[in-house]
Amino acid sequence: MKESILDVLLYLFEHYFTEDADPVRDRDSLQNGLIQAGFSPAEINKAFDWLDALAEQRPTAGAARADGPTRVYHGPELEKLDVDCRGFLLFLEQHGILDADQRELVLDRAMALDQDELDLDDLKWVVLMVLFNQPGSEAAYAWMETQMFADEPEPVH
């Protein structure tokens, strides 16, 4: 099975990081559960490093900017994120789901994944995980979750 950091993160998110999951889990018990689920220790450690970096980048209260600068993508970002992904990020920012700082955090975490390219579904999961980790983003998280699991998501254009 080809596994990636994103596979481990999605498994963690779906099985442990929901409101129904037991929040009193330590890293060792999570790692044991992931190993039992068939993930390699190397990928598990990379996923934990990814989550640690996400936690370290939480914005301080009141630091969000409502109208940040226009984002210009370059080099590796253009290679990893296709036009649909970049357009979706712009859509989220224009509709107040992400602010400029959160957009940059999403980009940072997307670029940290061990994949050459991300499709729109993968990017949506990254957005959902970032919003889940952001204090005060409950409404944006709920909207994003609804969009991901709705039969017909709202059009991006």
N, C-alpha and C positions, 0 to 999 in steps of 0.2 A: 504494500500500500504506500503510495506516495503521500507523505504527510508534510505539512508545512506549519509554520508558526500560526498561520491563520486557522488551520484545522484545529489545532490545540485550543486557540483562543475561542473559537466558535463552540467547541465542546464545553469548555469552562463556562462560557457565557450562558449557554442553553441549559446546562445541568447544575451549575452552582451559583451563578450571579443573578438569579432572578429573585423576585420578592418572596417566592415560596421556598427558596433554598435555605438551608441551615447556615446562618451567617457565622457561626462559631466553628470555623474550620481553619486549621493551620496549614501552612505550606506543605508540611510533610504528608498530612492526610490527603490533601489535594493531589500531590505528586503520586502517592500510592494509587489513588483512584484513577489517575490518568494512565499510569503504567498498566493497571488492570484493564483499562479500556483499549490498550494496544498502542499507545504512543511511546516513542523512544525517549529516554531520559534527556538526550541532547535537545530535541525539539521542545520538550517540556521546559527545560532551563531557558531556552531562547524565549519562549512565551512568557515565562515569569519575568525575564529581563525587560521584555516589551511592556508588560503591565507595570513594572517598577518605574520605567521611564515615563509612562503615562501618569502615574500617581505623582511623580516629582514635578510635573508640569502643570499642576492644577493652578488656575489663576487665583490671585488674591481677591478678596471681596472688593467690588467696585472697580476692578481693573478692566472690565469689558468695554470695548469701544463700539458704539452703535453704528458708526459709519467709517469703517476703516479704509485703508488705501485699496486701490484696484490691484488685484493679484496678477502678476505676469509670470507665467510658467516658463521654465527653461530646462534645457539638457535632459537629465535623468527623469525629471518630472514629466516632461512631454513623452518620454519613452514609456514610462510606467503607467501614466494615466491618459487614456484616450479622450477624445473630444466629449464623449458622453459623460465621463467621470468629471471632467473639468466643468462642463455645463451644469451638471447636477450640483456641484459645490457652489457655483454662482447662484443657481436657483435657491439653494438653502440659505445662502447669505442674503439675497435680495428679499426673501420672505421672512427673515428674522429667526430662522431656525438655528443658524450659526452666526456668531459675530466674527469679526476678523481674527481675533485671537484663537477662537475655537477652530476656525478654518485652518489656521496655521498648525494647530495641534493635530487636526485630522491629517493634514498633509505630512507632517512629521511622522506620525504613526503609520501612515500608508507607505511611506518611503522606507520605513524600518522593517517592513515585511520582507521575507526572503523569496519574493516572487518577481519575475521580470516584468510582468504586466498585471494590472488589476482590472477586473471587469466591474461593471456598475454594481452588481450584487455584492461583490467583495467590499467595494468602497462603502456601500450602505451599511454593512456590518461594522466597518471601522467607525463610521459616523455614530452608529448606535452605541458602540462601546465607549467612545469618547464622551458622548452626552450622558451616558449612565454614570460616568466618573466625575461629571461636572456639577458641583453644588449649584442649585438654583436653575437647573436646566430640565426640571421635571416635565414641564409642558412640552418643550421641544423634543424630549425623549419620547413622550407619549405619542406625539404626532408622528415622529419618525417610525416608531414601532408599528403604529397603525398603517403607515404607508408600506412597510415591508411585508405585512401579513394580510393586507387587503387583497381581494381578488383582482381588482382593477385600480392600481395606484393612480394618483392624480398625474396628469401629463406634466412633463418637465417644461414644455414650451408654452 
